[in-house]
Amino acid sequence: MALPRLTGALRSFSNVTKQDNYRGEVADIKMKRSKLHEKNLDLGLTWTKIVKFLNENLDKNEVQSVNEDLKDILQAAKQIVGMDNGQEAIESGAAFLFKTFCLKNFLGDNEIKEIKLMFGPFPLSSATAACKATGRITAHFSEDRLTALVQKTEKENEERVIFGKNIAFSFDMHDLDHLDELPVNGDDQKTISLDYQKFLNERFQETCTPKVKSVEKTDGSFLWCEVEKYLNATLRGTTETPRIEDLCCTLYHMLASVKSSDELQNEVIELLG
């Protein structure tokens, strides 16, 4: 029996757990899997439980006649489940058919849907044969006995603990130490604001000269600062330098006119030379 891929990979790269012989451990794994498989097979109404129930509650003569009906149910299950499947799958299918028809003596739409949902498309003749054989078997018992048999197996199945249900999770909450807010970009003095107007005002206060700061309107101060930067960068040192006031007034009149953007752009280019 081959080891799981993860187990083999871990042992290949580990000197601590490296061993030359894993036969004992492989045998343990195989035995555990076999026990788990047998336990799962014993859940619910199995074919073995059905046969045991009939043998314990019927006379010998009745058992002989019932055995023929059991063979008919197995044959129908073989045709519904498929000839290629093993005896285990066929017996599971036969137990499902017996459970489906044990409290009903006809093949209705609900029964057809249940069988189709379990096995897919199936021959109706086989289901009809299983229904008739089950009816002949259940005729030996009262409805209360059959209901008790089905409910007993369902109760055993409900008592089964699902994996993970017995794990106790801890929901204890722990208080964490308070941490001060970390500075953004190393600057813990400035507060970040999304106010764009405030950002513009702070920018103008840093870049404009004291003479420009006397201008109250934000729009005017912005234009004033841009004109001043342009004159200082391009016309510094020339003899005929226009005044900032004159250039700003000219730009104000141009921007206040009803001319199109292309016309204003041409005038600005002519003004700046």
Phi, psi and omega in degrees: 000125184284144177287156173302151185299319181294319179297316178296321180293319179295320181287334179292328183253016181233126177274343183287316183261010183290128177223159181266342184224122180245020187296319180297315181292321178298321178296321178296316180297318180296320180292320179295318179295323179294318179295319179295322179295317178295324179294319179293325179292334184275358181278142177077192180274099182266167179295324178296319179293324179295313180297319179296319179298318180291319181293328182279338188244005180235156175285169182296319179295320179291325180297322180296319178288326180290328180299324177295321177293324177296321177296323178295321178294319178296319179295319177295320178295323178297321179287328180280314181288320182127140182292333186281345182281158183282179182296326181297315179293323180294317179294324176296319177295322179294320177296322178295318179295318179297317180295325181292322187256359187292331179255006180222143182250024179212161179257099182259184181296321181296319179294321178297319179295319180297314180294320180294323179293328182277316188245350186087199179301140183212158177285128181294330180297322179292318178295322178295319178296319178295322179296316180294318180295320178295321178298322178293326179288313184289347178295341179279350185235159174279163181294328179294321179296318180292320178296320179296322179297314181292316182293326179296315180291324178293323178294320177298324179290325180288330180287352179292131182275121179287145181301127178099344181290332182269010178272125180266117179267143179262129179246028179293135180259141180241135179285135179259149177292142180286133178244133176291155180294136180285143178293146178270121180057032177077001182251105182260008182259324182279141175259134182280130180229147177264011179281106183291326179297319178295322178298317179296318180298316179295323180293319180293325180293330181278327188261331186277154177284164178302327180294325181283330183295342179288343179287128187276318186287136181294318181297315180295319180293324179297313179295321179300314181296320181293319178295318180296318179296321179295315181294319180293329183275329188249323187250015179291133178092351178278156183284319183254087179256123180292152179284152180296320181299315182296316181294321178295319179297319178298317179294324178299314180296321180294317181289332181277353182283171182263017182286159179285170181295321179295319179294318178295322179297320178296320180293321178295320178296318178294323180294319182278351177077000000 
